[in-house]
């Protein structure tokens, strides 16, 4: 009986630490908000995309733009920054003005899709819907650019790219799925084609690991990199592919190998790993939840921010790393519809 009493208390303390970390992170994000424009970024680059990530992170903690709280006011102002006229091209593209290319376009479109019906007021809701619809239409047009069979169904750096890669494709796929979930018209064929591209990047392991068929996903060709394996795992499940060979193989490999702070794209990988393994459920979700907390909590500063560990992620600034860390830790709350199982 003593063990039964102790274990829940230990779990509660761990949960409290995660909640405290997310509160501190939210305060940090709010502290970086430009009082004039409403943008949340480190004045480095990709201001619209970074602000969109910050909005997603704050929403993942249970905040909404309509809340009569400092957090709600901050989100309303941040949304106004993303919705400003010069942030989006007439053709719907968000990746031009801030230089974030299709990466930023997918992130911003995902955020707007998640914020549909959640604006600060009716007027902001209408602008969100209109701009989100334009952004979705651009993603759909970009997918139809003529490509060879190996690249068909995916996306890359620019709307007119003739090739594709996993990272850009997953952001667009998540945006399409979120928009479809929210009631926007997204053809089933577009989702199916995206899944087809992602599936073609899957590579089964050649080594024998206890007769378990493991595998992973590559970047532009078949592969088993940790980051792209986590990306592919989440995207496949978000699109309804829960029990496929690819999902089982990727999740089992991630369960065995885990992730480490030395990963080249640590915060990026942790985000996809956390969300993808949560979708898988069971022992995969339990192991990932513990590991992500064990890895991220010691890395948070007293002020609430996280920072990229290597040079490439450092370029994104503290807002980027902090938002990705929050999205990784907040999996336990599943406030955002796209991340719900």
N, C-alpha and C positions, 0 to 999 in steps of 0.2 A: 504493500500500500504506500510505503514511503516513496518508492520510485514513481508511482503514478501521480503522487502529489508534486514531486519535484519537477518532472519533465514539462508540464504545462507552464509552470512559473518561469523556467528557463526560456521556453519558446516566447512567452510574453515579453520578457526582457529584450530578446533579440528583435521582436517586432517593434518594440518601443524605440530601439536604436535606429532602425530603418526609418520609422516615422519622423524621428527627430532630425535625421539627416535630410529628409525631403523638405521639411519645414525650413531648415537652414538654407538649403539650396534655392528654394523659392524666394526667400528674402534676398539672397545674393542676386538672383536674376532681376528682381525688382529694383535693386540698388543700381544696376547698370543701365536702367531704362533712361533714354534721353528725354529730359523734361519737355523739350520742344517738339520733337518729331514723334515720340512714343516708341521708337525702335529699341529693341533689346539686343545689343551686340557689343563687341569690344572695339568698335571703330577700326576694324582690321580689313574685313572684306565680307562679301556675301551677306549684306545687312538684312535683306528680306528673308533669305533662307534661315539665317540665324534667329531672327525674330520669330519665324514660324516654328522652329524647333523649341524655342522658349515657351511659346504659347501651348504647344503640345505637352511639354513637360509640366506646366502649371495645371493644365486640364487633367493630366494623368494623376495629379495629387488631389483631384476632386474639386478644383476651382472652376468657376464658369464666369464668362464675361458679364452676365446679368447679375452676379452676386453683388449686394450692397456692402462690399468689403474692399480694403486696399488691394487685395489680389484681383478682385473682379474689375476694379477701376484700371489696374495695370493691364489686364488682358484686353479691356476695351480700347485703351490707347494703343496697345501693340497691334491689335487688329486694324485699327485705323491706319497705322503705319503701313501694314502690308497691303491694305486696300487703296492706298493713295494712287491717283491716276497714272503717275509716271513709273509705277512699279511693274505694270503689266503692259506688254505690247498690244496693239490693236488685234493681232491674231491670237491673243490669249497667252502668250509666252511670258513667264515670270523669270526666266533665266538669263535675260539679256541685260537688264538695267544694273543688276548687282554682280554680274559676271559669274553666277553660280551654275550656269548652263542647265542641262536637263536634270542634274542632281537637285539643284535648288528648285526647279520647276516641280519635280515630283514631291519634294518635301512640302513646299507651299501648298500644292494642290491637295495633298493628303490632309494637311492642317485645315484647310478650308472645308474639305469634305466632312471632317470630324466636327467642325463648328457650324454646320448647316442647322439652322433653327436655334442656335445658341448664342446669337449676337447680343450685344448690349441692349438693342432695341429693334423695333420692326424695320426701321430704315437701314440699320447695319445688316440685319438679316437678309434684306433684299439685295444689297450690294454683294454680300458673301455669295449668295446663290448665283447671281449673274456672272461674277468673276470666276467662280468655281466651274460653272458650265463652260465658259470660254476656255478655261485651262484644261478641262477634260477633253473637249473637242480637239485641242491641239495635240494631246497625248494620242488620241485615236488616229488623227491624221498622220502623225509621225510614225506610228506603228505600220502604216500602210505604204511607207516609202519602199521602193523596190529594193529587195535584198536577196542574196542567195539563200539556199535552203538552210544552211547552218545558222544564219543570222535572222531568219524570218521569225516574226513574233516578238522580237525584243527591241530595245532602244539603246542609244548611246549618248554621246556628249551634246549633240545638237539635234534639233527637230528633223533635220534633213540628212542625218548620218546614214550611211549605207551599210554600217555594221552594227553590232550590238555587244553589250557586256552585261554580266550578272548584276553588278551594283546599281547601275542606272535603271536596268529593267525592273529590279525589285521595287524601287521607289515608285515607278510609274504603275506597277501592278498593284501595289498597296493603295495608291491614290484611286485607281479605277474601282477596286473592290470596295473601298470606303464610300465612294460616291454612289455605287450601285446599292450598297446597304442603306444609304440615306435616301434612296428613292429616285436618283437621277438615272436617266436612260443610258445605260452602258451595255452594248451588245455582248451577249454571251460569247460570241466568237472571239472578241478581243481578249477576254479572260482566258479562253481556251488556247488561243495562239501564244499568249504569254507563258502559260503553263507548259506548252509544248517546247518553247525555247529553253526554259529553265530545265526541263527534264532532259533535254539533249546534252546538258553540261554535267550530267551525273556520271560518276565513275565508281563502279564497285571496287572494293579493296581486293587485291590479289592474295594477300596473306590470310592465313587461317587464324581466326580469333575465337577459338572455342565453338566452331561451327556456326557462329553468328554472322550473317551476311551484312557486313558493314560497308559503308561507302561515303562519298562526299560529292560536292559540286565544285566546278572550276569557274574561272573568271570569263574567259572567252572560248575555251575548249574544255573538254572533260578534265576533271581534276578533283583534288580532295583537300584544298586549302581550308583552314579552319574558318576564316572569315566568310568565304563564299559558301561554305557548307552550312553555316548558320543562317546566312541570307536565304539560300534555297529552301532550307527547312521551313522557315517562317512563311515565305511566300507561297509555297505549295499548300500549306495548311490553311492560310487565309483564303485561298481559292477553293477550299473544300476538299483538298486531296489529303485526307487524314491517315489513310491506311495503305498507302502505296509502298512499293519496295523502296523507292527513293526516300520517303519520309522515315520509314523504319530504319533503313541503313544509315542515314545521316544522323538521326537522333541517337542511335546506339553508338556510333563512332564518337559523337560529342560527349555522350555519357562516359565513355571509357577514357577519352583523352582530355576532356575539360578545356579550360582556357587559362592563360597565364598573363601577368602584367607585361611581360616582354613581347607580346604579340605586336606586330607592326601597326595594326589598327586596333588597339586594345579597346577603346571605348565604343567604337563602331561594332567590333565583333561581340563585345559583351551585351550590347543592346539586342542584336539579333539572336544571340545565344539565349539570353534570358527569355525573350518573348517566344522564340521558337520552341524551346523546351517546355515552357508553360503550356503552350498549345498541345504538345505531345501528352502531357499529363503524367500521373503516376510517379514512378521512381525518377523519371527524367525531370519532371517539374520540381520534385523535392530536392534532388541533388543540385540542380541549377540555382534554385532559390538560395540555398545555403552558401554555395560557392560564390555567387555574385555578391552577396552581402559581405562575405569574408574578404573578398578582393577589394571592393569599392569603399567600404566604410573607413578603413585605415588610411585611405588616400585622400579623403576629404579634408580641406583646410578648416581652420577655426571659423573663417568667414563664410563657409558654406560652399565654396567653389571646388571644382576639380579642374585639373589641367592636363593636357596631353602629355604622355610620358616620353614620346620620341618627337623628333623634329617635325615630321609630317603632320601629326595630330596637334602639335603645339600651334601650328599655323592657323588652326581653326579658332583658337582663343578659348578662354575659360567658359564662355557662354556655350560653345559647342560641347565641350567635355562635360559640363555640368548638366546640360539638357539631356545628353545621351545617358549619363549616369542615373538621372532621375527616371527616365523612361525604362531603364533596366531594373531599378529597385521597385518601381511602382507596379510591377506585374502582379503583385499580390492583391491589389485593389481593383484592377481591371475596370477603371472608370471609362476609358475610351472604347467606343464600340468596336473599332477595328481589331483590338487586342483581346476581345472577349472570346472565350473558347466556345 
